[in-house]
Structures are given as C-alpha cells and as structure tokens.
C-alpha cells in the first residue's frame, strides 16, 4: 500500500510541475515561424528532432518500468510456487 502512495505523490508532483513546460510552446512556434519566413529551415528541423526525442522517453520509461515489474512479479511467483512444492513434499 505504501508503494501506491509514493507513486500517487510522484504522479501528482509531475502533473503540478508541468506549467513551465507549456509556457515554452508559444516561444518555439514563434522561433520556427520567424525562421521559416527567412527561408532557413535549420531551427525548424532541430525543433522537430527535439520534439521526437522528447516524445520517445516517456514511453520508453513506462516500458522499462513495466518490464521490471513483470520480471519481479514473475520471480516472486516462481519463488511462491517452489515454496508450495517444498511444503507438499514435507507434508507427504
């Protein structure tokens, strides 16, 4: 139960701390529009690559956490099954 409380607090802090990130969108849009109007597309390509870079990591983080959770739960299940098998042998 304590794990869920910590997870809830972490998620709440993450949601609360994203205000600064949303403020940058207008600045990025203005920089790209200015750069596109001058005919140079260097900053626009850089911003697109940055957006793709930022897009991947939350999903990668969730995938790693899910894999670790799956692996640990599988180990726990195997240990539980082995303990039950030993108990059956002892009771025979």
Backbone as XML, in Angstrom:
<?xml version="1.0"?>
<chain id="A" units="angstrom">
  <residue number="1" name="UNK">
    <atom name="N" x="0.829" y="-1.200" z="0.000"/>
    <atom name="CA" x="0.000" y="0.000" z="0.000"/>
    <atom name="C" x="0.864" y="1.250" z="0.000"/>
  </residue>
  <residue number="2" name="UNK">
    <atom name="N" x="2.005" y="1.166" z="0.680"/>
    <atom name="CA" x="2.902" y="2.316" z="0.751"/>
    <atom name="C" x="3.454" y="2.657" z="-0.636"/>
  </residue>
  <residue number="3" name="UNK">
    <atom name="N" x="3.679" y="1.621" z="-1.464"/>
    <atom name="CA" x="4.187" y="1.851" z="-2.815"/>
    <atom name="C" x="3.206" y="2.686" z="-3.633"/>
  </residue>
  <residue number="4" name="UNK">
    <atom name="N" x="1.930" y="2.397" z="-3.495"/>
    <atom name="CA" x="0.926" y="3.130" z="-4.257"/>
    <atom name="C" x="0.834" y="4.585" z="-3.816"/>
  </residue>
  <residue number="5" name="UNK">
    <atom name="N" x="1.032" y="4.833" z="-2.533"/>
    <atom name="CA" x="1.022" y="6.203" z="-2.027"/>
    <atom name="C" x="2.183" y="7.003" z="-2.587"/>
  </residue>
  <residue number="6" name="UNK">
    <atom name="N" x="3.361" y="6.385" z="-2.624"/>
    <atom name="CA" x="4.537" y="7.061" z="-3.177"/>
    <atom name="C" x="4.336" y="7.321" z="-4.661"/>
  </residue>
  <residue number="7" name="UNK">
    <atom name="N" x="3.805" y="6.350" z="-5.375"/>
    <atom name="CA" x="3.551" y="6.514" z="-6.802"/>
    <atom name="C" x="2.547" y="7.630" z="-7.054"/>
  </residue>
  <residue number="8" name="UNK">
    <atom name="N" x="1.509" y="7.697" z="-6.252"/>
    <atom name="CA" x="0.497" y="8.741" z="-6.396"/>
    <atom name="C" x="1.103" y="10.123" z="-6.154"/>
  </residue>
  <residue number="9" name="UNK">
    <atom name="N" x="1.931" y="10.247" z="-5.133"/>
    <atom name="CA" x="2.575" y="11.533" z="-4.850"/>
    <atom name="C" x="3.503" y="11.938" z="-5.987"/>
  </residue>
  <residue number="10" name="UNK">
    <atom name="N" x="4.255" y="10.988" z="-6.522"/>
    <atom name="CA" x="5.161" y="11.293" z="-7.635"/>
    <atom name="C" x="4.383" y="11.757" z="-8.867"/>
  </residue>
  <residue number="11" name="UNK">
    <atom name="N" x="3.285" y="11.086" z="-9.172"/>
    <atom name="CA" x="2.475" y="11.477" z="-10.325"/>
    <atom name="C" x="1.861" y="12.855" z="-10.107"/>
  </residue>
  <residue number="12" name="UNK">
    <atom name="N" x="1.413" y="13.132" z="-8.909"/>
    <atom name="CA" x="0.836" y="14.433" z="-8.603"/>
    <atom name="C" x="1.876" y="15.536" z="-8.751"/>
  </residue>
  <residue number="13" name="UNK">
    <atom name="N" x="3.079" y="15.311" z="-8.253"/>
    <atom name="CA" x="4.156" y="16.294" z="-8.406"/>
    <atom name="C" x="4.512" y="16.508" z="-9.872"/>
  </residue>
  <residue number="14" name="UNK">
    <atom name="N" x="4.495" y="15.447" z="-10.656"/>
    <atom name="CA" x="4.790" y="15.572" z="-12.080"/>
    <atom name="C" x="3.742" y="16.431" z="-12.783"/>
  </residue>
  <residue number="15" name="UNK">
    <atom name="N" x="2.483" y="16.205" z="-12.478"/>
    <atom name="CA" x="1.404" y="16.968" z="-13.114"/>
    <atom name="C" x="1.463" y="18.435" z="-12.700"/>
  </residue>
  <residue number="16" name="UNK">
    <atom name="N" x="1.751" y="18.688" z="-11.449"/>
    <atom name="CA" x="1.796" y="20.057" z="-10.945"/>
    <atom name="C" x="2.989" y="20.810" z="-11.517"/>
  </residue>
  <residue number="17" name="UNK">
    <atom name="N" x="4.089" y="20.134" z="-11.784"/>
    <atom name="CA" x="5.306" y="20.809" z="-12.216"/>
    <atom name="C" x="5.393" y="21.030" z="-13.727"/>
  </residue>
  <residue number="18" name="UNK">
    <atom name="N" x="4.361" y="20.742" z="-14.497"/>
    <atom name="CA" x="4.439" y="20.881" z="-15.948"/>
    <atom name="C" x="4.016" y="22.250" z="-16.456"/>
  </residue>
  <residue number="19" name="UNK">
    <atom name="N" x="3.657" y="23.190" z="-15.581"/>
    <atom name="CA" x="3.239" y="24.512" z="-16.038"/>
    <atom name="C" x="4.325" y="25.224" z="-16.831"/>
  </residue>
  <residue number="20" name="UNK">
    <atom name="N" x="5.550" y="25.133" z="-16.403"/>
    <atom name="CA" x="6.655" y="25.784" z="-17.100"/>
    <atom name="C" x="6.874" y="25.226" z="-18.494"/>
  </residue>
  <residue number="21" name="UNK">
    <atom name="N" x="6.610" y="23.951" z="-18.688"/>
    <atom name="CA" x="6.817" y="23.334" z="-19.991"/>
    <atom name="C" x="5.799" y="23.843" z="-21.009"/>
  </residue>
  <residue number="22" name="UNK">
    <atom name="N" x="4.572" y="24.066" z="-20.592"/>
    <atom name="CA" x="3.552" y="24.539" z="-21.524"/>
    <atom name="C" x="3.814" y="25.978" z="-21.961"/>
  </residue>
  <residue number="23" name="UNK">
    <atom name="N" x="4.495" y="26.754" z="-21.157"/>
    <atom name="CA" x="4.760" y="28.149" z="-21.492"/>
    <atom name="C" x="5.741" y="28.272" z="-22.657"/>
  </residue>
  <residue number="24" name="UNK">
    <atom name="N" x="6.514" y="27.259" z="-22.930"/>
    <atom name="CA" x="7.524" y="27.333" z="-23.973"/>
    <atom name="C" x="6.947" y="27.107" z="-25.372"/>
  </residue>
  <residue number="25" name="UNK">
    <atom name="N" x="5.774" y="26.572" z="-25.493"/>
    <atom name="CA" x="5.212" y="26.242" z="-26.803"/>
    <atom name="C" x="5.091" y="27.469" z="-27.702"/>
  </residue>
  <residue number="26" name="UNK">
    <atom name="N" x="4.609" y="28.583" z="-27.179"/>
    <atom name="CA" x="4.454" y="29.792" z="-27.983"/>
    <atom name="C" x="5.816" y="30.322" z="-28.427"/>
  </residue>
  <residue number="27" name="UNK">
    <atom name="N" x="6.806" y="30.193" z="-27.587"/>
    <atom name="CA" x="8.146" y="30.651" z="-27.943"/>
    <atom name="C" x="8.735" y="29.801" z="-29.060"/>
  </residue>
  <residue number="28" name="UNK">
    <atom name="N" x="8.554" y="28.499" z="-28.991"/>
    <atom name="CA" x="9.061" y="27.617" z="-30.046"/>
    <atom name="C" x="8.349" y="27.902" z="-31.368"/>
  </residue>
  <residue number="29" name="UNK">
    <atom name="N" x="7.044" y="28.066" z="-31.299"/>
    <atom name="CA" x="6.272" y="28.344" z="-32.511"/>
    <atom name="C" x="6.731" y="29.644" z="-33.153"/>
  </residue>
  <residue number="30" name="UNK">
    <atom name="N" x="6.952" y="30.670" z="-32.336"/>
    <atom name="CA" x="7.418" y="31.954" z="-32.874"/>
    <atom name="C" x="8.792" y="31.841" z="-33.508"/>
  </residue>
  <residue number="31" name="UNK">
    <atom name="N" x="9.685" y="31.076" z="-32.889"/>
    <atom name="CA" x="11.033" y="30.897" z="-33.448"/>
    <atom name="C" x="10.986" y="30.165" z="-34.775"/>
  </residue>
  <residue number="32" name="UNK">
    <atom name="N" x="10.151" y="29.150" z="-34.870"/>
    <atom name="CA" x="10.045" y="28.391" z="-36.123"/>
    <atom name="C" x="9.420" y="29.246" z="-37.219"/>
  </residue>
  <residue number="33" name="UNK">
    <atom name="N" x="8.355" y="29.980" z="-36.893"/>
    <atom name="CA" x="7.715" y="30.828" z="-37.902"/>
    <atom name="C" x="8.664" y="31.900" z="-38.411"/>
  </residue>
  <residue number="34" name="UNK">
    <atom name="N" x="9.434" y="32.509" z="-37.534"/>
    <atom name="CA" x="10.401" y="33.518" z="-37.945"/>
    <atom name="C" x="11.473" y="32.905" z="-38.830"/>
  </residue>
  <residue number="35" name="UNK">
    <atom name="N" x="11.941" y="31.747" z="-38.444"/>
    <atom name="CA" x="12.987" y="31.076" z="-39.197"/>
    <atom name="C" x="12.484" y="30.621" z="-40.563"/>
  </residue>
  <residue number="36" name="UNK">
    <atom name="N" x="11.250" y="30.160" z="-40.635"/>
    <atom name="CA" x="10.686" y="29.695" z="-41.906"/>
    <atom name="C" x="10.460" y="30.872" z="-42.856"/>
  </residue>
  <residue number="37" name="UNK">
    <atom name="N" x="10.102" y="32.031" z="-42.324"/>
    <atom name="CA" x="9.847" y="33.179" z="-43.183"/>
    <atom name="C" x="11.123" y="33.719" z="-43.823"/>
  </residue>
  <residue number="38" name="UNK">
    <atom name="N" x="12.263" y="33.483" z="-43.162"/>
    <atom name="CA" x="13.533" y="33.931" z="-43.736"/>
    <atom name="C" x="14.095" y="32.922" z="-44.721"/>
  </residue>
  <residue number="39" name="UNK">
    <atom name="N" x="13.498" y="31.767" z="-44.835"/>
    <atom name="CA" x="13.935" y="30.758" z="-45.791"/>
    <atom name="C" x="14.889" y="29.733" z="-45.208"/>
  </residue>
  <residue number="40" name="UNK">
    <atom name="N" x="15.306" y="29.920" z="-43.993"/>
    <atom name="CA" x="16.194" y="28.951" z="-43.345"/>
    <atom name="C" x="15.332" y="27.977" z="-42.550"/>
  </residue>
  <residue number="41" name="UNK">
    <atom name="N" x="15.598" y="26.697" z="-42.720"/>
    <atom name="CA" x="14.788" y="25.687" z="-42.037"/>
    <atom name="C" x="15.618" y="24.904" z="-41.021"/>
  </residue>
  <residue number="42" name="UNK">
    <atom name="N" x="16.752" y="25.451" z="-40.628"/>
    <atom name="CA" x="17.640" y="24.737" z="-39.715"/>
    <atom name="C" x="17.009" y="24.599" z="-38.332"/>
  </residue>
  <residue number="43" name="UNK">
    <atom name="N" x="16.478" y="25.673" z="-37.800"/>
    <atom name="CA" x="15.879" y="25.624" z="-36.463"/>
    <atom name="C" x="14.613" y="24.765" z="-36.478"/>
  </residue>
  <residue number="44" name="UNK">
    <atom name="N" x="13.838" y="24.852" z="-37.541"/>
    <atom name="CA" x="12.622" y="24.039" z="-37.629"/>
    <atom name="C" x="12.923" y="22.557" z="-37.577"/>
  </residue>
  <residue number="45" name="UNK">
    <atom name="N" x="13.966" y="22.129" z="-38.299"/>
    <atom name="CA" x="14.344" y="20.714" z="-38.265"/>
    <atom name="C" x="14.860" y="20.319" z="-36.888"/>
  </residue>
  <residue number="46" name="UNK">
    <atom name="N" x="15.615" y="21.213" z="-36.258"/>
    <atom name="CA" x="16.121" y="20.926" z="-34.923"/>
    <atom name="C" x="15.012" y="20.793" z="-33.907"/>
  </residue>
  <residue number="47" name="UNK">
    <atom name="N" x="14.018" y="21.649" z="-34.020"/>
    <atom name="CA" x="12.886" y="21.574" z="-33.089"/>
    <atom name="C" x="12.082" y="20.306" z="-33.335"/>
  </residue>
  <residue number="48" name="UNK">
    <atom name="N" x="11.913" y="19.904" z="-34.585"/>
    <atom name="CA" x="11.195" y="18.660" z="-34.869"/>
    <atom name="C" x="11.928" y="17.451" z="-34.302"/>
  </residue>
  <residue number="49" name="UNK">
    <atom name="N" x="13.241" y="17.438" z="-34.412"/>
    <atom name="CA" x="14.023" y="16.335" z="-33.845"/>
    <atom name="C" x="13.909" y="16.358" z="-32.321"/>
  </residue>
  <residue number="50" name="UNK">
    <atom name="N" x="13.938" y="17.539" z="-31.734"/>
    <atom name="CA" x="13.789" y="17.653" z="-30.282"/>
    <atom name="C" x="12.438" y="17.171" z="-29.804"/>
  </residue>
  <residue number="51" name="UNK">
    <atom name="N" x="11.399" y="17.474" z="-30.556"/>
    <atom name="CA" x="10.055" y="17.017" z="-30.196"/>
    <atom name="C" x="9.987" y="15.493" z="-30.254"/>
  </residue>
  <residue number="52" name="UNK">
    <atom name="N" x="10.568" y="14.898" z="-31.301"/>
    <atom name="CA" x="10.583" y="13.439" z="-31.405"/>
    <atom name="C" x="11.385" y="12.818" z="-30.258"/>
  </residue>
  <residue number="53" name="UNK">
    <atom name="N" x="12.487" y="13.444" z="-29.908"/>
    <atom name="CA" x="13.324" y="12.975" z="-28.801"/>
    <atom name="C" x="12.540" y="13.001" z="-27.490"/>
  </residue>
  <residue number="54" name="UNK">
    <atom name="N" x="11.849" y="14.088" z="-27.229"/>
    <atom name="CA" x="11.061" y="14.200" z="-26.001"/>
    <atom name="C" x="9.846" y="13.280" z="-26.006"/>
  </residue>
  <residue number="55" name="UNK">
    <atom name="N" x="9.342" y="12.956" z="-27.185"/>
    <atom name="CA" x="8.173" y="12.099" z="-27.327"/>
    <atom name="C" x="8.494" y="10.654" z="-26.955"/>
  </residue>
  <residue number="56" name="UNK">
    <atom name="N" x="9.710" y="10.210" z="-27.233"/>
    <atom name="CA" x="10.067" y="8.810" z="-27.056"/>
    <atom name="C" x="10.294" y="8.446" z="-25.585"/>
  </residue>
  <residue number="57" name="UNK">
    <atom name="N" x="10.908" y="9.319" z="-24.817"/>
    <atom name="CA" x="11.350" y="8.938" z="-23.484"/>
    <atom name="C" x="10.245" y="8.630" z="-22.480"/>
  </residue>
  <residue number="58" name="UNK">
    <atom name="N" x="9.122" y="9.306" z="-22.464"/>
    <atom name="CA" x="8.073" y="8.859" z="-21.528"/>
    <atom name="C" x="7.589" y="7.437" z="-21.814"/>
  </residue>
  <residue number="59" name="UNK">
    <atom name="N" x="7.451" y="7.103" z="-23.092"/>
    <atom name="CA" x="7.010" y="5.752" z="-23.438"/>
    <atom name="C" x="8.094" y="4.726" z="-23.120"/>
  </residue>
  <residue number="60" name="UNK">
    <atom name="N" x="9.333" y="5.087" z="-23.351"/>
    <atom name="CA" x="10.437" y="4.196" z="-23.025"/>
    <atom name="C" x="10.522" y="3.965" z="-21.519"/>
  </residue>
  <residue number="61" name="UNK">
    <atom name="N" x="10.322" y="5.003" z="-20.746"/>
    <atom name="CA" x="10.343" y="4.886" z="-19.295"/>
    <atom name="C" x="9.224" y="3.969" z="-18.804"/>
  </residue>
  <residue number="62" name="UNK">
    <atom name="N" x="8.035" y="4.141" z="-19.329"/>
    <atom name="CA" x="6.903" y="3.285" z="-18.944"/>
    <atom name="C" x="7.182" y="1.835" z="-19.339"/>
  </residue>
  <residue number="63" name="UNK">
    <atom name="N" x="7.767" y="1.623" z="-20.515"/>
    <atom name="CA" x="8.072" y="0.263" z="-20.957"/>
    <atom name="C" x="9.103" y="-0.401" z="-20.044"/>
  </residue>
  <residue number="64" name="UNK">
    <atom name="N" x="10.126" y="0.332" z="-19.638"/>
    <atom name="CA" x="11.147" y="-0.223" z="-18.748"/>
    <atom name="C" x="10.542" y="-0.553" z="-17.389"/>
  </residue>
  <residue number="65" name="UNK">
    <atom name="N" x="9.736" y="0.348" z="-16.856"/>
    <atom name="CA" x="9.090" y="0.091" z="-15.566"/>
    <atom name="C" x="8.169" y="-1.119" z="-15.660"/>
  </residue>
  <residue number="66" name="UNK">
    <atom name="N" x="7.409" y="-1.236" z="-16.741"/>
    <atom name="CA" x="6.511" y="-2.387" z="-16.920"/>
    <atom name="C" x="7.309" y="-3.686" z="-17.009"/>
  </residue>
  <residue number="67" name="UNK">
    <atom name="N" x="8.431" y="-3.658" z="-17.719"/>
    <atom name="CA" x="9.260" y="-4.862" z="-17.840"/>
    <atom name="C" x="9.825" y="-5.269" z="-16.485"/>
  </residue>
  <residue number="68" name="UNK">
    <atom name="N" x="10.351" y="-4.290" z="-15.727"/>
    <atom name="CA" x="10.907" y="-4.600" z="-14.406"/>
    <atom name="C" x="9.836" y="-5.130" z="-13.462"/>
  </residue>
  <residue number="69" name="UNK">
    <atom name="N" x="8.654" y="-4.539" z="-13.532"/>
    <atom name="CA" x="7.553" y="-5.007" z="-12.706"/>
    <atom name="C" x="7.178" y="-6.451" z="-13.069"/>
  </residue>
  <residue number="70" name="UNK">
    <atom name="N" x="7.089" y="-6.725" z="-14.366"/>
    <atom name="CA" x="6.759" y="-8.073" z="-14.839"/>
    <atom name="C" x="7.817" y="-9.080" z="-14.383"/>
  </residue>
  <residue number="71" name="UNK">
    <atom name="N" x="9.094" y="-8.715" z="-14.543"/>
    <atom name="CA" x="10.178" y="-9.615" z="-14.170"/>
    <atom name="C" x="10.154" y="-9.908" z="-12.671"/>
  </residue>
  <residue number="72" name="UNK">
    <atom name="N" x="9.969" y="-8.888" z="-11.846"/>
    <atom name="CA" x="9.943" y="-9.091" z="-10.401"/>
    <atom name="C" x="8.725" y="-9.891" z="-9.965"/>
  </residue>
  <residue number="73" name="UNK">
    <atom name="N" x="7.582" y="-9.651" z="-10.571"/>
    <atom name="CA" x="6.392" y="-10.420" z="-10.191"/>
    <atom name="C" x="6.529" y="-11.872" z="-10.624"/>
  </residue>
  <residue number="74" name="UNK">
    <atom name="N" x="7.195" y="-12.100" z="-11.750"/>
    <atom name="CA" x="7.417" y="-13.466" z="-12.207"/>
    <atom name="C" x="8.366" y="-14.207" z="-11.257"/>
  </residue>
  <residue number="75" name="UNK">
    <atom name="N" x="9.418" y="-13.516" z="-10.808"/>
    <atom name="CA" x="10.330" y="-14.126" z="-9.834"/>
    <atom name="C" x="9.595" y="-14.463" z="-8.542"/>
  </residue>
  <residue number="76" name="UNK">
    <atom name="N" x="8.774" y="-13.555" z="-8.081"/>
    <atom name="CA" x="8.026" y="-13.784" z="-6.848"/>
    <atom name="C" x="7.083" y="-14.968" z="-7.003"/>
  </residue>
  <residue number="77" name="UNK">
    <atom name="N" x="6.446" y="-15.080" z="-8.164"/>
    <atom name="CA" x="5.543" y="-16.203" z="-8.412"/>
    <atom name="C" x="6.312" y="-17.517" z="-8.441"/>
  </residue>
  <residue number="78" name="UNK">
    <atom name="N" x="7.487" y="-17.522" z="-9.067"/>
    <atom name="CA" x="8.295" y="-18.741" z="-9.117"/>
    <atom name="C" x="8.741" y="-19.155" z="-7.715"/>
  </residue>
  <residue number="79" name="UNK">
    <atom name="N" x="9.128" y="-18.178" z="-6.896"/>
    <atom name="CA" x="9.531" y="-18.491" z="-5.526"/>
    <atom name="C" x="8.352" y="-19.038" z="-4.723"/>
  </residue>
  <residue number="80" name="UNK">
    <atom name="N" x="7.187" y="-18.471" z="-4.932"/>
    <atom name="CA" x="5.995" y="-18.938" z="-4.227"/>
    <atom name="C" x="5.650" y="-20.362" z="-4.641"/>
  </residue>
  <residue number="81" name="UNK">
    <atom name="N" x="5.748" y="-20.639" z="-5.939"/>
    <atom name="CA" x="5.442" y="-21.987" z="-6.426"/>
    <atom name="C" x="6.466" y="-22.995" z="-5.895"/>
  </residue>
  <residue number="82" name="UNK">
    <atom name="N" x="7.744" y="-22.610" z="-5.839"/>
    <atom name="CA" x="8.771" y="-23.503" z="-5.318"/>
    <atom name="C" x="8.539" y="-23.781" z="-3.836"/>
  </residue>
  <residue number="83" name="UNK">
    <atom name="N" x="8.151" y="-22.768" z="-3.091"/>
    <atom name="CA" x="7.860" y="-22.945" z="-1.667"/>
    <atom name="C" x="6.665" y="-23.870" z="-1.468"/>
  </residue>
  <residue number="84" name="UNK">
    <atom name="N" x="5.638" y="-23.716" z="-2.282"/>
    <atom name="CA" x="4.478" y="-24.588" z="-2.185"/>
    <atom name="C" x="4.841" y="-26.025" z="-2.519"/>
  </residue>
  <residue number="85" name="UNK">
    <atom name="N" x="5.716" y="-26.217" z="-3.514"/>
    <atom name="CA" x="6.134" y="-27.562" z="-3.873"/>
    <atom name="C" x="6.922" y="-28.216" z="-2.732"/>
  </residue>
  <residue number="86" name="UNK">
    <atom name="N" x="7.792" y="-27.449" z="-2.090"/>
    <atom name="CA" x="8.542" y="-27.971" z="-0.947"/>
    <atom name="C" x="7.611" y="-28.333" z="0.213"/>
  </residue>
  <residue number="87" name="UNK">
    <atom name="N" x="6.604" y="-27.496" z="0.417"/>
    <atom name="CA" x="5.655" y="-27.779" z="1.502"/>
    <atom name="C" x="4.869" y="-29.059" z="1.230"/>
  </residue>
  <residue number="88" name="UNK">
    <atom name="N" x="4.514" y="-29.300" z="-0.022"/>
    <atom name="CA" x="3.793" y="-30.525" z="-0.378"/>
    <atom name="C" x="4.668" y="-31.754" z="-0.122"/>
  </residue>
  <residue number="89" name="UNK">
    <atom name="N" x="5.978" y="-31.621" z="-0.439"/>
    <atom name="CA" x="6.891" y="-32.736" z="-0.211"/>
    <atom name="C" x="7.047" y="-33.029" z="1.271"/>
  </residue>
  <residue number="90" name="UNK">
    <atom name="N" x="7.089" y="-31.969" z="2.088"/>
    <atom name="CA" x="7.241" y="-32.134" z="3.520"/>
    <atom name="C" x="5.984" y="-32.785" z="4.111"/>
  </residue>
  <residue number="91" name="UNK">
    <atom name="N" x="4.829" y="-32.411" z="3.618"/>
    <atom name="CA" x="3.575" y="-32.937" z="4.155"/>
    <atom name="C" x="3.305" y="-34.379" z="3.732"/>
  </residue>
  <residue number="92" name="UNK">
    <atom name="N" x="3.970" y="-34.875" z="2.718"/>
    <atom name="CA" x="3.733" y="-36.254" z="2.272"/>
    <atom name="C" x="4.295" y="-37.248" z="3.203"/>
  </residue>
</chain>
